[in-house]
Amino acid sequence: MKQMVGKEIDASFGASGMIRGKVIDVKDGILFLEDEFERTAYASIDKITVVWECKEPHSRPGFIV
């Protein structure tokens, strides 16, 4: 997971959800992600089921970006 620092990812937690953000650190089994609003999310690495590197920007239907 350390090799993903600085990259934008989607992290899936199985059926319980998914988060997107830029990896800012990985320490003591915790993944630190920064979202588009510069908020930091802390995720337990052992709860993550799949990680994808984002290639396209996040879009929300109904909003012009």
C-alpha angles and dihedrals in degrees: 000000000000089000089065095064109129094019129111111241144174112223118197124205095192115251092346097073151279135254132199127206150118113282107239100169146348116209137155094351093311125117114211113207130181117209129210090273092054092251117143122232122194117208130183107239093214090061094054114099102181137010125198126188108231117237099174130048119261112263130193120204112246096025126098112222 
